[in-house]
């Protein structure tokens, strides 16, 4: 079986789907690997490194001769049209956001697996690219905030006086939020955290954060570790709870996502106006609409004397580590689904059925169908 690794076409994307070390492992398992020229260069992996690992370099057109195409991001419509009929695509997909792409897949009978749809079960942990990339994103968000803040994080006692520690307020205690807590605490900050899921309280406190809870959380519905449904009334109560906290925060980091829907607005313009001059907001949900009312996609802006960072792709800023982890994730999924002789197509198996979006000209993923049919 030929595997093709495409160079990412998304703007400012520096990651690559396979690293030379993982290529070497797959070659030993009798896969033939085609790598688009300079696909790994932005992550620190040269064409020569891939060739030494046993891969064959080729052009953008040559990549699409492979039966399986591996990417980080979804292919463009043009790239999907270049793929062979009845070939296989593995990448992040967020299929419910790309109905036109699914139409091309179905027209060409391309079977598309989505890295973002891999079930979050114990035996699929090594395939969980959402977690591996979010982990890095949470770390980078804190580092970026620290770089822009006009003060240090830790308590410091000097002969000239005592510097009090920075205060960090984090919205969301998922993978990115938990890593942000751990990083901010290591740097010496005082960290407070709010999350709609009460079960995250223990994790937050184990990392040294203080959990800010909202009463009556029984109404919250979760699925796969994400909030699935949050009432408007709950969001109002949550905003009221953090309004006092946000006034004292030096840094606010928002990570809240709702599966299949626009991210909830948690930080309003009114709340931003109450923040201290020089404080920093990092909106990690900006690609899904943003948690801060004033954040702008892929821009860092200053509004009401508060710096608001709207970076949409934190893992790409740590492209070497992000590529290493993603390559392990996607190759583990591939080896679960197939051998060098072909795919198993076990539709009763949980990981296969959970991550397969299109197959034989149809959308076969129930969650994706439910979102598209709304």
Secondary structure, DSSP 4 states (H G I P E B T S, - for coil): -EEEEPPP-STT----S--HHHHHHHHHTT-EEEEETTTTGGGT--HHHHHHTT-EEE-HHHHTTSSEEE-SSPPPHHHHHHSPTT-EEEE---GGG-HHHHHHHHHTT-EEEEGGGS---GGGGGG-HHHHHHHHHHHHHHHHHHHHSSS-SS-EEETTEEEPPPEEEEE--SHHHHHHHHHHHHTT-EEEEE-S-GGGHHHHHHTTPEEE--S-GGG-EEETTEEEE--HHHHHHHHHHHHHHHHH-SEEEE---BTTSPPP--B-HHHHHTSPTT-EEEETTGGGT-SBTT--TT-EEEETTEEEE--S-TGGGGHHHHHHHHHHHHHHHHHHHEETTEE---TTSHHHHHHEEEETTEE--HHHHHHHT-
